Amino acid sequence: MAKKAVHFGAGNIGRGFVAEFLHDTGYEVVFADVLDSVIDQLQQTPSYNVTEIGADGERTLTITNYRAINSKYHEQDVINEISDADIVTCAVGPNILKFIAPVIAKGIDLRPAGLAPLAVIACENAIGATDVLAGFIKDPHTPSDRRESIHERARFANSAIDRIVPTQDPNAGLNVTIESFYEWVVEETPFQPQGHPEIKGVKWVGDLQPYIERKLFTVNTGHAAAAYHGYNTGIKTIAEALKDPKVHGEVRRALAETTTLIVAKHNVPLEEQQAYVEKIIKRISNPHLEDTVVRVGRAPLRKLSRKERFIGPASQLLERGESADALLDAVYVAFKFQNVEGDDESFELAEILKSHSAEEATGKITGLEKSHPLFEPVRKIVEKVQGEKSSI
């Protein structure tokens, strides 16, 4: 029987990263999305290209053997596909997981007895995204008398993904330009003792936490710091931002702090983490991956949340008695990313800062407890940003 994967989210990451790996392993990929234009194109086009760009040039791959379903209108079709699929993946954004969970739950519950458990892997830039998705699937969307046995029908594995998908050519259609470097790490423990599914290019590990935090607190922290400092300086692209001595210095200061945390917490050799930092700075500085500070900076509310790229490492550093001054400087410019055209969260951020006290806004946006040592430094930043806004 042919292998089949159902993937939620037919955007650039879904088509250009996840589908590439699944296609290369021999899976038929069934895309599920609610965006009419993309689904229509996928249904009408038998192939598209993924162009990988790196320091040594570029190569183009052709993706075929896929189908597409508009889950907005044909939910039952998606449920049926899941019921006998081998893998379900998603790249929809952490805030959308709760909306795809009911469909996945129904598909899992329809799986016939004797079929191998479905592998469910969320490919999101968030810690424990598959756990979050599994929580939504199990409660309330799985019948209570079926929850204890759900492991017989599905296994849920967290993952860490690392690949830059830059701003795309508006005339590219389904084609995707992506960096050649990648890392997709998935925990293998949930699949024991039967073993994990085959996906070429995936690194299977017993303990995912060091990989997740190393990636999130290096790649994502550095990328976002460059974006917000660059935006605050009036720079348009990430590559240009990292050419600016001040912005470049701020990014290095922030990554020096996250390096302190990663080395101490996960026993990573200092030289190894420093080499990783250098590689990341080189990657995000690549002028051939044209990326704007606005695209990288979008969704500031998520990026300022409790476990994310700034508050996450800064809170842990203060808990360890270390400083997080550079991360707090990045938090400051992130709070100034307001009312940016095309980014709803930046408007919501502005509204929260306008309508709430500094203390209320700090708790609402960051999720920090008032008793946490990071709360007061962030509250002072919020108060400063609010004062600057009101004086304009």
Backbone hydrogen bonds, N-H to C=O, Kabsch-Sander energy under -0.5 kcal/mol:
donor,donor_aa,acceptor,acceptor_aa,energy
5,A,28,E,-2.9
6,V,87,I,-2.6
7,H,5,A,-0.5
7,H,30,V,-2.6
8,F,6,V,-0.5
8,F,89,T,-2.4
9,G,7,H,-0.5
9,G,32,A,-2.6
15,R,11,G,-3.0
16,G,12,N,-2.5
17,F,13,I,-2.1
18,V,13,I,-1.8
19,A,14,G,-2.6
21,F,17,F,-1.7
22,L,18,V,-2.3
23,H,19,A,-3.0
24,D,20,E,-2.2
25,T,21,F,-1.1
26,G,22,L,-0.6
26,G,23,H,-1.2
27,Y,22,L,-2.4
28,E,3,K,-2.6
29,V,27,Y,-0.5
29,V,65,N,-1.8
30,V,5,A,-3.0
30,V,28,E,-0.5
31,F,29,V,-0.7
31,F,67,R,-2.9
32,A,7,H,-2.6
33,D,69,I,-1.7
36,D,34,V,-0.9
39,I,35,L,-2.2
40,D,36,D,-2.8
41,Q,37,S,-1.9
42,L,38,V,-2.5
43,Q,39,I,-2.5
44,Q,40,D,-1.5
45,T,41,Q,-1.3
48,Y,63,I,-1.4
50,V,61,L,-2.8
51,T,49,N,-0.5
51,T,176,V,-2.9
52,E,50,V,-0.6
52,E,59,R,-3.0
53,I,178,I,-2.6
54,G,57,G,-3.0
57,G,54,G,-1.7
59,R,52,E,-1.8
61,L,50,V,-2.9
63,I,48,Y,-3.2
63,I,61,L,-0.5
67,R,29,V,-2.4
69,I,31,F,-2.9
71,S,33,D,-1.7
71,S,69,I,-1.1
72,K,33,D,-0.6
73,Y,70,N,-1.1
74,H,70,N,-2.5
78,V,74,H,-1.4
79,I,75,E,-2.3
80,N,76,Q,-2.4
81,E,77,D,-1.9
82,I,78,V,-2.3
83,S,79,I,-1.8
84,D,80,N,-0.6
84,D,81,E,-0.8
85,A,82,I,-1.2
86,D,4,K,-2.8
87,I,4,K,-1.4
88,V,119,A,-3.0
89,T,6,V,-2.3
90,C,121,I,-1.0
91,A,8,F,-2.6
96,I,93,G,-2.0
97,L,93,G,-0.5
97,L,94,P,-0.9
99,F,96,I,-1.5
100,I,96,I,-1.2
101,A,97,L,-1.4
104,I,100,I,-2.0
105,A,101,A,-2.9
106,K,102,P,-2.0
107,G,103,V,-2.0
108,I,104,I,-2.7
109,D,105,A,-2.3
110,L,106,K,-1.1
111,R,108,I,-1.3
115,L,112,P,-1.6
118,L,153,R,-2.9
119,A,86,D,-2.1
120,V,118,L,-0.6
120,V,155,R,-2.8
121,I,88,V,-2.7
121,I,119,A,-0.5
122,A,157,A,-0.5
123,C,90,C,-2.8
124,E,122,A,-0.7
126,A,124,E,-1.9
129,A,126,A,-1.0
132,V,128,G,-2.0
133,L,129,A,-2.5
134,A,130,T,-3.1
135,G,131,D,-2.2
136,F,132,V,-1.9
137,I,133,L,-2.2
138,K,134,A,-2.8
139,D,135,G,-2.1
141,H,136,F,-0.9
142,T,138,K,-0.8
146,R,143,P,-2.7
147,R,143,P,-0.7
147,R,144,S,-0.7
150,I,147,R,-1.4
152,E,149,S,-1.9
153,R,150,I,-1.7
154,A,150,I,-2.2
155,R,118,L,-3.3
157,A,120,V,-2.4
157,A,155,R,-0.5
160,A,185,V,-2.8
162,D,183,E,-2.3
165,V,163,R,-0.5
167,T,290,E,-1.0
172,A,169,D,-2.3
175,N,172,A,-1.7
176,V,49,N,-2.3
178,I,51,T,-2.9
179,E,164,I,-2.1
180,S,53,I,-2.1
183,E,162,D,-1.3
184,W,201,G,-0.5
185,V,160,A,-2.8
186,V,203,K,-2.5
187,E,158,N,-2.1
188,E,205,V,-2.5
189,T,205,V,-0.5
191,F,188,E,-1.7
192,Q,189,T,-1.9
195,G,191,F,-2.4
199,I,197,P,-0.5
202,V,199,I,-1.7
203,K,184,W,-2.7
204,W,202,V,-0.6
205,V,186,V,-2.2
208,L,206,G,-0.5
211,Y,208,L,-0.7
212,I,208,L,-2.3
213,E,209,Q,-2.6
214,R,210,P,-2.2
215,K,211,Y,-2.2
216,L,212,I,-3.0
217,F,213,E,-2.7
218,T,215,K,-0.9
219,V,215,K,-1.6
220,N,215,K,-1.4
221,T,216,L,-1.1
222,G,218,T,-2.2
223,H,219,V,-2.7
224,A,220,N,-2.4
225,A,221,T,-2.5
226,A,222,G,-2.2
227,A,223,H,-2.0
228,Y,224,A,-2.9
229,H,225,A,-2.4
230,G,226,A,-2.0
231,Y,227,A,-2.8
232,N,228,Y,-2.3
233,T,229,H,-1.0
233,T,230,G,-0.5
234,G,230,G,-0.7
234,G,231,Y,-1.0
235,I,230,G,-2.8
238,I,291,D,-2.6
241,A,237,T,-2.1
242,L,238,I,-2.3
243,K,239,A,-0.6
243,K,240,E,-0.7
244,D,240,E,-0.9
244,D,241,A,-0.8
248,H,244,D,-3.0
249,G,245,P,-2.2
250,E,246,K,-2.1
251,V,247,V,-2.4
252,R,248,H,-2.2
253,R,249,G,-2.3
254,A,250,E,-2.2
255,L,251,V,-2.3
256,A,252,R,-1.9
257,E,253,R,-1.5
258,T,254,A,-2.1
259,T,255,L,-1.9
260,T,256,A,-1.6
261,L,257,E,-1.6
262,I,258,T,-2.8
263,V,259,T,-2.7
264,A,260,T,-1.8
265,K,261,L,-3.1
266,H,262,I,-2.1
267,N,263,V,-0.8
268,V,262,I,-0.8
273,Q,269,P,-2.2
274,Q,270,L,-2.6
275,A,271,E,-2.1
276,Y,272,E,-1.9
277,V,273,Q,-2.4
278,E,274,Q,-2.1
279,K,275,A,-2.0
280,I,276,Y,-2.4
281,I,277,V,-2.7
282,K,278,E,-2.1
283,R,279,K,-2.2
284,I,280,I,-2.7
285,S,281,I,-1.1
286,N,283,R,-1.4
289,L,286,N,-1.4
290,E,288,H,-1.0
293,V,236,K,-2.4
296,V,292,T,-1.9
297,G,293,V,-2.0
298,R,294,V,-1.0
298,R,295,R,-0.5
303,K,299,A,-1.8
304,L,300,P,-1.3
305,S,302,R,-1.5
308,E,305,S,-1.4
310,F,303,K,-0.7
312,G,308,E,-1.6
314,A,310,F,-2.2
315,S,311,I,-2.6
316,Q,312,G,-1.6
317,L,313,P,-2.4
318,L,314,A,-2.2
319,E,315,S,-1.9
320,R,316,Q,-1.2
321,G,318,L,-1.3
322,E,317,L,-2.9
328,L,324,A,-2.2
329,D,325,D,-1.8
330,A,326,A,-1.8
331,V,327,L,-2.2
332,Y,328,L,-2.2
333,V,329,D,-1.7
334,A,330,A,-1.9
335,F,331,V,-2.1
336,K,332,Y,-0.7
337,F,334,A,-1.5
338,Q,336,K,-1.9
339,N,346,S,-1.4
341,E,339,N,-0.5
343,D,340,V,-2.1
344,D,342,G,-0.5
346,S,343,D,-0.6
347,F,343,D,-1.0
347,F,344,D,-0.6
348,E,344,D,-2.2
349,L,345,E,-2.8
350,A,346,S,-1.6
351,E,347,F,-2.0
352,I,348,E,-2.5
353,L,349,L,-2.3
354,K,350,A,-1.6
355,S,351,E,-2.3
356,H,352,I,-1.4
361,A,357,S,-3.0
362,T,358,A,-2.2
363,G,359,E,-1.9
364,K,360,E,-2.6
365,I,361,A,-2.6
366,T,362,T,-2.2
367,G,362,T,-0.5
367,G,363,G,-1.5
368,L,362,T,-0.6
372,H,369,E,-1.8
375,F,372,H,-1.5
376,E,372,H,-0.6
378,V,374,L,-2.0
379,R,375,F,-2.8
380,K,376,E,-2.2
381,I,377,P,-1.4
382,V,378,V,-2.7
383,E,379,R,-2.5
384,K,380,K,-2.0
385,V,381,I,-2.6
386,Q,382,V,-2.7
387,G,383,E,-2.2
388,E,384,K,-2.3
389,K,385,V,-2.1
390,S,386,Q,-2.2
391,S,387,G,-1.1
392,I,389,K,-1.1
